[in-house]
Amino acid sequence: MRKGAKVAVVGGVLAAMVGGAGYGAYNVVTAISGDGAAGGPAPVRTGPPSGAEVEEASRAFFAAWEKGDASKAATYTNYATNAEGLLAGFHDDAHLTDVKITPGTASGARVPFSVKATVSYDGKSKPLAYDSELTVVRGETTGKALVDWKPSVVHPELKDGDTLVTGESASPAIEAVDRNDVVLTKEKYPSLGPILDALRGKYGDKAGGTPGIELSIRHAAEGTGGDTTLVTLAKGRAGKVRTTLSANAQAAAEKAVTRYAESSVVAVKPSTGEVLAVANHRKDGFNAAFLGKLAPGSTMKIISAATLIDNGITTANGPAPCTDTATWQSQTFHNLKGMQPQENATLSDSFARSCNTAFVKYADEVKVDSLTAEAQQRFGLGRNDWKTGIESFDGSVPASGGPDTAANMIGQGQVQMCPLNMASVTATAMTGVFRQPVIVPRSLDDRELATAKGLSAGTVAQLRAMMNRTAVSGTAARVMAGLGGSIGAKTGSAEVDGQATSNSWFTGYRDDVAAAAMTQEGGHGGDAAGPIVAAVLRTGG
């Protein structure tokens, strides 16, 4: 029970509401006065824990944990039920003994610490060492100083529902290689960690390897891939898994995303749909490049422009006036600050400047499902049928009525994408053919890939011309400067409720490489996501 639970008085005794499985039940305890006699409750302390309380609570918790007394250690946390299960598993399931915990210097209520232990299984032993931290908080009802329980207290890579287990690996190890047989490891390419785990989980049994004995984290949440190995006690035989990745492009992507927090990028080969690089720089370790679900901002105007062209509403050289504001069903839309109106603008003009109002004004000429049909039937999005080789999101462009009909046109509203989706959109726009992205060859498991009818040659010519103009003299020109060959791009920034700064989006192509990136709270498209994409395009495939 989390010790901050509310307490009610029932028949003269205290009754604490139990959360989780015991929701609705009462734990009845005798009210004790401060001197131990029955009577009124003792005064509850409030405010942040003092330095002495932080030291005492953490020391008691560490001492019980070291001794393997999970039940007692859990009582020093504010969520004893969950804490006890994971702490017990530390000894019983992970087979960790000789635990030594060394606290560092506390910073307020935060206490860093190091853990050293021995993992032993089937006659084999190896050391384990890592650093973590905890925070001491005050129990809302007890007033006691307690460890704020999170799975990451036990190990920094643990998340809700994860467990530590030692034994035969769930699947044999793999040796992942790129398209040119270069070995890919998480040590050299950190972003590939969860992706390599996912590939191992899916293809380890098919690759011809044999399982080893490992201490690993078994993940519960979707999008975290397979198990994460912490210690290998006995190596199995690794089976080779060939990917479509390019070690050179991957290295460039890894380096590029480290410049901006909460960033993700994907590069694909438009002529084949093969994924060349995927990189994330995120605190949570989430593969947002493949699984993120965020509004893509004005990068969506690639699909919106194709919708207008394919439905005969306008053309690249046809009218698309850029006004100060545009109102659709009582919602007023604006352009970026400082954009001057252009009443006689063409679609190409408004696309290159990323004028929102030009697209919003056409909301009354498209059907509610026109954008959805274009995304699904021509760009292969939003049908939940991509089989990339690992878990991925296919994008979502719902048929939204009301103000969202207009908002969707500019990549807001209910539209959701990830960088993988937008890299594929750019590849389709420049070739006219939707080729479902893959990170491992189809021949590995003979899976059925998604298909779509793609775009006409006329639409492709117009989209490429508009994207090239954007890259050469429009909103993407600064970022794309110096890139030779056949180039094109589209910038985007997506406003998010509760965020002071918009998410930065950018997608572009150079010859036979298309890439897209997203940086949460990165600002305009050219501020953060743009330099990431440009760096990947500069390297090529």
C-alpha positions, -999 to 999 in steps of 0.1 A, spaced: 0 0 0 14 34 -9 18 51 25 3 83 12 -31 67 10 -60 86 25 -72 74 59 -108 74 71 -121 69 106 -145 40 109 -162 32 142 -135 49 162 -106 32 145 -85 42 115 -93 26 81 -68 30 53 -80 27 18 -60 0 0 -50 6 -37 -45 -18 -65 -60 -53 -61 -74 -44 -27 -93 -13 -40 -124 -8 -20 -112 -28 10 -103 -13 44 -73 -21 66 -85 -15 101 -58 -5 127 -61 7 163 -55 44 167 -24 49 188 -15 81 206 20 95 207 29 77 240 16 43 227 -17 45 245 -50 42 227 -64 77 219 -61 104 193 -35 101 165 -1 116 169 6 148 150 16 142 114 49 158 103 47 179 72 71 196 48 101 181 30 122 156 50 152 170 68 187 159 60 188 137 90 155 120 79 168 115 44 199 98 57 180 77 82 154 65 57 178 56 30 202 39 54 175 17 68 163 9 33 198 0 21 205 -21 52 174 -43 47 180 -46 9 216 -57 15 204 -84 39 179 -97 14 150 -88 37 126 -76 9 96 -73 33 114 -51 57 130 -30 30 96 -24 14 83 -9 46 107 20 42 91 29 9 58 46 0 46 16 -21 54 -14 -1 35 -40 -21 52 -33 -54 85 -27 -38 85 -60 -19 78 -80 -51 107 -65 -71 131 -66 -41 123 -102 -35 129 -110 -71 163 -93 -68 174 -123 -47 150 -151 -57 147 -146 -95 179 -127 -104 200 -149 -80 219 -119 -67 239 -122 -35 267 -105 -16 249 -72 -21 269 -41 -11 253 -7 -14 274 24 -10 254 57 -7 269 89 -22 265 124 -10 228 134 -8 216 164 -27 185 175 -8 161 145 -9 180 127 -37 205 101 -27 228 86 -53 242 51 -46 263 23 -61 254 -14 -60 278 -43 -61 266 -79 -61 273 -113 -73 250 -131 -98 253 -169 -94 235 -196 -114 241 -232 -122 276 -232 -108 287 -200 -125 292 -166 -109 300 -131 -121 301 -96 -105 274 -70 -112 280 -33 -105 259 -2 -113 248 32 -101 213 44 -93 196 69 -71 165 73 -49 145 102 -35 131 104 0 97 119 4 73 124 33 43 101 36 12 121 31 -7 105 60 20 89 82 43 119 80 73 95 79 103 99 57 100 72 30 118 61 -1 97 72 -31 93 39 -48 101 34 -85 115 3 -102 145 23 -112 156 24 -76 165 -13 -79 182 -8 -113 182 24 -135 169 5 -165 139 -10 -148 104 4 -156 70 -5 -144 62 -42 -148 98 -51 -156 116 -79 -137 152 -91 -132 157 -127 -141 188 -150 -143 186 -182 -163 187 -195 -199 181 -165 -222 146 -162 -236 161 -163 -271 196 -171 -285 220 -142 -290 224 -126 -324 251 -110 -343 234 -82 -362 252 -69 -393 245 -40 -417 240 -42 -454 277 -46 -459 283 -72 -432 296 -46 -407 288 -59 -371 263 -36 -353 266 -35 -315 249 -13 -288 283 -3 -275 293 14 -308 257 24 -318 239 31 -285 205 39 -302 204 4 -315 203 -11 -280 165 -17 -279 163 -24 -316 189 -51 -314 171 -65 -283 139 -66 -304 156 -83 -333 170 -109 -310 136 -115 -294 120 -119 -328 147 -136 -349 170 -152 -323 154 -186 -327 154 -184 -365 191 -173 -368 206 -206 -358 221 -196 -325 219 -213 -291 208 -196 -258 233 -186 -231 229 -181 -193 222 -144 -185 210 -119 -160 185 -98 -179 157 -74 -176 124 -88 -189 104 -58 -202 67 -56 -198 59 -24 -218 54 -24 -256 81 -7 -276 110 -18 -254 120 -47 -276 131 -80 -261 151 -87 -229 180 -64 -220 211 -84 -210 230 -71 -180 255 -100 -173 263 -130 -194 273 -160 -173 277 -184 -202 277 -174 -238 255 -191 -263 263 -193 -300 251 -161 -317 232 -164 -350 237 -139 -377 209 -115 -385 213 -93 -416 197 -58 -414 191 -32 -440 210 -6 -420 241 12 -432 269 15 -406 280 49 -420 245 64 -420 238 50 -385 270 66 -372 260 99 -386 225 96 -372 238 87 -337 261 117 -337 234 141 -350 207 133 -324 231 137 -295 231 175 -302 195 178 -293 176 163 -263 145 142 -270 154 137 -307 147 109 -331 156 103 -368 151 77 -395 166 74 -429 153 52 -457 163 42 -492 134 54 -514 142 30 -543 137 0 -520 121 11 -487 151 -2 -467 158 16 -434 194 29 -435 195 44 -400 174 49 -369 186 68 -339 171 82 -307 185 105 -280 160 103 -252 161 99 -214 134 72 -214 151 50 -240 119 48 -260 122 41 -297 102 72 -307 118 70 -342 96 40 -349 69 42 -323 63 79 -315 28 92 -319 29 130 -323 14 157 -345 39 162 -374 32 199 -380 37 213 -415 56 183 -428 21 170 -432 16 195 -460 33 170 -483 3 148 -480 -21 177 -479 -6 192 -511 -10 158 -528 -46 156 -516 -54 190 -532 -36 181 -565 -51 146 -567 -86 158 -560 -84 186 -587 -87 214 -562 -55 232 -571 -20 226 -585 15 236 -577 11 266 -599 -25 271 -590 -40 295 -564 -33 290 -527 -37 326 -512 -17 332 -480 -37 354 -456 -30 367 -421 -56 344 -406 -81 318 -417 -112 307 -398 -128 272 -401 -159 263 -381 -153 290 -355 -116 282 -350 -90 308 -362 -57 297 -376 -25 317 -378 8 316 -396 42 318 -380 49 352 -365 63 377 -390 49 360 -422 36 386 -446 3 378 -464 4 370 -501 -30 371 -517 -19 360 -551 3 331 -539 4 298 -556 4 264 -539 42 263 -545 46 297 -529 26 288 -498 43 254 -495 78 268 -497 69 295 -471 49 270 -450 18 292 -449 -9 276 -428 -38 297 -438 -34 287 -475 -41 251 -466 -68 258 -440 -88 278 -466 -92 247 -487 -107 227 -458 -142 235 -472 -133 220 -506 -121 186 -493 -143 160 -479 -140 149 -443 -122 118 -454 -102 131 -483 -69 135 -464 -74 101 -448 -80 84 -482 -49 101 -496 -27 90 -467 -40 54 -467 -44 47 -504 -14 65 -518 11 68 -489 3 35 -472 -3 51 -438 -28 45 -410 -39 9 -418 -19 -9 -391 -3 -33 -416 33 -24 -417 57 -53 -410 91 -36 -407 107 -65 -389 103 -49 -354 73 -32 -338 65 1 -355 37 26 -358 21 31 -392 8 67 -386 -27 79 -381 -47 103 -402 -83 99 -390 -113 114 -408 -120 142 -384 -149 166 -387 -153 201 -373 -122 223 -368 -99 192 -370 -107 189 -407 -86 220 -412 -62 213 -384 -53 180 -399 -43 197 -431 -15 215 -414 -4 185 -393 -22 194 -361 -56 182 -349 -57 144 -346 -29 135 -370 -1 114 -355 32 104 -370 67 92 -361 99 100 -380 97 66 -398 63 76 -412 75 109 -425 107 95 -440 84 71 -459 61 99 -470 91 118 -484 103 86 -502 68 81 -517 66 118 -528 99 116 -546 94 82 -563 57 80 -566 59 44 -553 50 34 -517 76 9 -506 69 -2 -470 99 4 -448 118 -26 -436 147 -30 -412 154 -66 -420 149 -82 -455 115 -97 -462 134 -129 -472 143 -135 -435 108 -145 -426 88 -142 -458 64 -118 -442 38 -99 -463 45 -62 -467 20 -35 -469 11 -20 -503 -5 12 -517 -12 25 -551 12 54 -548 11 87 -568 8 96 -604 38 110 -623 22 144 -625 17 146 -588 52 134 -581 66 161 -604 47 188 -586 56 176 -551 93 173 -560 94 208 -575 78 222 -544 101 203 -520 131 213 -541 120 249 -540 116 247 -502 151 233 -499 167 258 -522 149 291 -514 122 283 -488 120 276 -451 145 247 -454 172 266 -474 194 275 -445 196 239 -433 200 223 -467 226 247 -479 257 230 -493 240 197 -501 245 187 -538 226 163 -559 188 161 -562 174 176 -530 141 185 -514 127 192 -480 98 203 -458 99 220 -424 74 216 -396 67 228 -361 38 213 -341 22 231 -312 14 209 -282 -9 218 -253 11 225 -222 44 231 -240 58 266 -243 79 255 -272 67 236 -303 80 203 -314 105 206 -343 100 184 -374 119 182 -407 120 158 -436 141 158 -467 158 138 -494 190 138 -513 194 114 -542 184 80 -530 182 88 -493 151 102 -475 152 111 -438 129 126 -412 136 138 -377 116 151 -347 128 170 -316 104 175 -288 103 211 -277 129 218 -304 112 249 -318 109 255 -356 117 228 -381 150 243 -390 161 248 -355 168 212 -343 152 185 -365 166 201 -397 203 200 -388 198 163 -378 183 154 -412 209 174 -430 237 156 -412 223 122 -422 217 133 -458 253 146 -460 266 112 -452 243 94 -476 236 57 -476 
